[in-house]
Amino acid sequence: MKGPISRTLRGLQRNILAGIITIGPLFVTYLIFSFLLKYLAQAGLPAVQLLAAFFPRAWFGDPWLQPALAVILTLAMLYVAGRVTSLVLGRQLFGLFESVLERLPFVAKVYTSVRQLLDSMMAKKDSSQRVVLIDFPIAGQKSIGFLTRTLSDTATGRPLAAVLVPNAINPTSAFLQILPTERVIETDLTMEQAMSMIMTGGAVGPETIRYAPEAENRSISPSTSTAPQ
């Protein structure tokens, strides 16, 4: 009697694991797209609601269609913004708009920081932006981070690294860690591979990763270090 029961349990376990392997990637993809669509809908929903107020009898007021219209409207606005700024006149107007923002006391700090972060995230491989591993949140546990710049300790001149550590699944929030360069391990991951691992919680990524320090604890080169302003 135990034989048929054990075979049945093994069959159930095998089929459940096969189902997890099959559905898992689809579920992670669903989570990522639902996260993105949620924020795209939130960004465009006020405009759709404004159109519904002006055209109450139109399909803008349909509560079932409003989220889809908000996503489409947000994507259209992003496309138009990218298209306009790619033109010479658009770049000039955008430069003028940025110069106005830089004169606003608090907005200038926030906008400049976010713009530098996005430029750093989109930087090419041969720039100072690199994918690294650091001990976070505790020693012995490695986290993926982005080396945004290197700087120097004003007291000792010791080279330091500024590493941005994004949260998995939700990379819109992150931790900024300042630590000695010898405690930073440079990986062989590209920006695209690192973002795929972060967005999927590690489900999508390369088969190998440089985990141990190269040449047994080779530190990040301080050649790109800059003194604090």
C-alpha positions in Angstrom: 0.0 0.0 0.0 2.9 2.3 0.8 4.3 1.7 -2.7 1.4 3.2 -4.7 1.1 6.1 -2.2 4.8 7.0 -2.5 4.7 6.8 -6.3 1.6 9.0 -6.3 3.3 11.6 -4.0 6.4 11.6 -6.2 4.3 12.0 -9.3 2.5 14.9 -7.7 5.8 16.5 -6.6 7.3 16.1 -10.0 4.3 17.6 -11.8 4.0 20.5 -9.4 7.7 21.3 -9.8 7.3 21.1 -13.6 4.3 23.5 -13.3 6.4 25.9 -11.2 9.2 25.9 -13.8 6.6 26.5 -16.6 4.5 29.2 -14.9 7.4 30.9 -12.9 8.8 32.9 -15.8 5.3 33.9 -16.9 4.4 35.0 -13.4 7.6 37.1 -13.0 7.0 38.7 -16.4 3.4 39.5 -15.3 4.7 41.1 -12.1 7.2 43.3 -14.0 4.7 44.4 -16.6 1.9 45.0 -14.0 4.3 47.2 -12.0 5.2 49.2 -15.1 1.6 49.5 -16.4 0.5 50.6 -12.9 2.8 53.6 -12.9 2.1 54.4 -16.5 -1.6 54.4 -15.8 -1.2 56.6 -12.7 0.8 59.1 -14.8 -1.8 59.4 -17.5 -5.0 59.0 -15.5 -5.3 62.8 -14.5 -5.3 63.7 -18.2 -7.9 61.1 -19.1 -10.1 62.3 -16.2 -9.7 65.9 -17.4 -10.8 64.8 -20.9 -13.8 63.0 -19.4 -14.8 66.2 -17.6 -14.8 68.1 -20.9 -16.4 65.3 -22.9 -18.8 63.6 -20.4 -20.7 61.6 -23.0 -17.6 60.3 -24.7 -15.8 57.0 -23.8 -13.2 58.9 -21.8 -15.5 58.5 -18.8 -15.7 54.7 -19.0 -14.0 53.5 -15.8 -13.0 50.3 -17.5 -11.3 52.1 -20.3 -9.6 54.8 -18.4 -6.5 52.8 -17.2 -5.9 51.6 -20.8 -6.3 55.1 -22.2 -4.0 56.5 -19.5 -1.3 54.0 -20.4 -1.6 54.8 -24.1 -1.7 58.5 -23.4 1.5 58.3 -21.3 3.3 56.3 -23.9 2.3 58.8 -26.6 3.5 61.7 -24.5 6.9 59.9 -23.9 7.2 59.3 -27.6 6.4 62.9 -28.5 8.8 64.2 -25.8 11.6 61.9 -27.1 10.9 62.8 -30.7 10.9 66.6 -30.0 14.1 66.5 -27.9 15.8 64.6 -30.7 15.4 67.6 -33.0 17.7 70.6 -33.0 14.9 73.0 -32.0 13.7 70.6 -29.4 17.1 70.3 -27.8 17.4 74.0 -27.7 14.0 74.4 -26.0 14.8 71.6 -23.6 18.1 73.2 -22.7 16.3 76.4 -22.0 13.8 74.6 -19.8 16.7 72.9 -17.9 18.4 76.3 -17.4 15.1 77.6 -15.8 15.0 74.6 -13.5 18.6 75.1 -12.4 17.6 78.5 -11.1 15.0 77.1 -8.7 16.7 76.5 -5.4 15.2 73.1 -4.3 14.0 71.8 -7.7 17.5 72.2 -9.2 19.1 69.9 -6.6 16.5 67.2 -7.1 16.3 67.4 -10.9 20.1 67.5 -11.3 20.6 64.5 -9.1 17.9 62.5 -10.9 19.2 63.5 -14.3 22.8 62.5 -13.4 21.5 59.2 -12.1 19.6 58.4 -15.3 22.5 59.5 -17.4 24.8 57.2 -15.3 22.4 54.3 -15.7 22.3 54.7 -19.4 26.0 55.2 -19.8 28.0 53.0 -22.1 30.2 50.2 -21.0 33.5 52.0 -21.4 32.4 54.8 -19.1 33.1 54.9 -15.3 29.7 53.3 -14.7 30.3 49.6 -13.7 28.3 46.8 -12.2 29.9 45.7 -8.9 29.3 43.5 -5.8 29.5 44.8 -2.3 28.9 43.4 1.2 25.3 44.5 1.8 23.3 44.4 4.1 25.9 42.5 6.2 29.3 41.2 5.6 29.3 37.9 3.6 26.1 38.8 1.7 26.7 40.3 -1.7 24.4 42.8 -3.4 24.5 44.0 -7.0 25.3 47.7 -7.2 26.3 50.3 -9.7 29.6 52.2 -9.2 28.5 55.7 -10.0 31.8 57.5 -9.2 35.0 57.4 -7.1 36.1 60.1 -4.7 38.7 60.7 -2.0 38.6 60.9 1.8 39.5 64.5 2.7 41.2 63.3 5.9 43.4 60.5 4.6 43.2 60.7 0.8 41.9 57.1 0.7 40.0 56.3 -2.5 36.3 55.7 -1.9 33.5 54.4 -4.1 30.0 55.6 -4.4 27.8 52.5 -5.1 24.1 52.7 -5.8 22.3 49.5 -4.6 18.8 49.2 -6.1 16.1 47.1 -4.5 15.1 43.9 -6.3 11.8 43.9 -8.2 11.4 47.6 -7.3 14.5 49.4 -8.5 12.9 52.8 -8.1 14.2 52.8 -4.6 17.8 52.2 -3.7 20.6 52.7 -1.1 23.7 54.8 -1.7 26.7 53.3 -0.1 30.1 55.0 0.3 32.9 52.5 1.0 36.6 51.9 0.4 37.4 50.8 -3.2 39.1 47.6 -2.0 35.8 46.4 -0.7 34.2 46.7 -4.1 34.3 43.7 -6.5 34.0 44.5 -10.2 31.8 42.0 -12.1 31.7 41.0 -15.7 27.9 41.8 -15.9 26.6 44.4 -18.4 24.1 47.0 -17.3 21.3 45.1 -19.2 22.1 41.8 -17.4 22.3 43.5 -14.0 18.9 45.2 -14.5 17.3 42.0 -15.7 18.5 40.2 -12.5 17.3 43.0 -10.3 13.9 43.3 -12.0 13.2 39.6 -11.9 14.7 38.9 -8.5 17.5 36.9 -10.1 15.2 34.6 -12.2 16.7 36.1 -15.4 20.4 36.5 -15.7 23.7 34.9 -16.9 24.8 31.5 -15.9 28.1 32.7 -14.4 29.2 35.8 -12.5 32.5 37.1 -11.2 32.0 36.7 -7.5 35.5 36.4 -6.1 37.8 39.5 -6.4 40.0 39.3 -9.5 43.6 38.3 -8.7 42.4 37.7 -5.1 41.0 41.0 -4.0 42.0 43.4 -6.8 40.3 46.7 -5.9 38.6 49.2 -8.1 41.1 51.4 -9.8 41.0 55.0 -8.4 42.1 56.4 -11.7 38.7 58.0 -12.2 38.5 59.4 -8.7 37.6 63.0 -8.2 38.2 65.1 -5.2 35.0 66.2 -3.3 33.7 69.5 -4.4 
